[in-house]
Amino acid sequence: MDQIVKLATAQIDRACGVLLGAACGDALGAGYEFGVATPGPEGPRMIGGGLGDFAPGEWTDDTSMLFPIAEVAATKADLRTTDALDAIARRFREWYDGGPADVGIQTSSVLDRAGTKPTAETMTRVAAELHQRTGKSGGNGSLMRTAPVALAHLGDPAGLVDAAMKVSALTHYDPRAGEACALWCLGIRHAVVTGELPDLRELIGRLADDAQEFWTDRIDEAEQRDPATFTPNGYVVTALQAAWAVVKTVADVEVCELDNHPVVAGLNAAIAIGNDTDTVAAIAGAMLGARWGASAIPAEWRRVVHGWPGKRAEDLVHLAHLAATKGPGIYGWPSQSGSTTPSGTLAPWSSRTHTTRRSSSRTPPRSARSKTLASPR
Ligand SMILES: [Mg+2]
């Protein structure tokens, strides 16, 4: 897993687009979460505000929890290992200790119970115990942060599935959450490597036998129904369906018929669904970025997007580059990437070169808790 992976320039652009797309979707949707504001006739803007009183361009818990996974992936780690999972667990806690303005109930319950210095084993056990007690751990909180797993395992789809499920299980025991993470990461991997959107049905075969019929039916549904019908979308399955429905909708339209680039049109459509807008847009944004690349993300978004831990768009690009190539990073890009050691295994494409399932699954943001609790929601 520590070999440098040879990627073409366009593949690296798409790998960077995964994290940028997720972060921009998150920051764009933040202002409209659970109907706090309504997009105007020109579509959503990076207005900030929302339930966490975010600054314009500031990302929320979705990207703040994605960031630790990307950091560990950027160290060339195999995300299935205890060391890697422990590092992610510790970093989740560091973020949580900072008093984030927005955190899901499932995630906060696990972090509260796992202690101040959690290991992956502790978090996974606590998450399982919570599920056994409540029967509910299928919120969208692990899917929203899963995208870096795809970058860490571009050359190893079987390892990707295992890693996605292990990282998901740190907080979400429900098998549907792990399956959704694995399926979404397989799709992202396909888009980064090939430059085309995946047929998710072709990837479902990598899931357990008893999950395949379930997901085939859900993907069919997502492609047949209006994206606007996938609300509420706090449940991981509905969130994935909402994101896939908008991605497919923009992909199936000739670009010349869209008012905006497909990345912008897709995120606008994701936020227009409503409910958990930042999370659905973050999930969709990862796939849109994987297909169209970092260069398709509007510069006006890249300039302003930022968030915990005091990072900006260029930091996401740096981590994405490192995670995807297991190479020297953006400062060596592109000439040094993949130039000196055996290639990875990207054949044939490699080149030289919240109650869960509802808004009530979310903890009221700390900074706005009294205001939120006073509202009917
Ligand atoms: Mg959020």
Residues whose N, C-alpha, C, O or C-beta is under 5 A from the ligand:
A	BS01	MG	T60 D61 D62 D102 D278
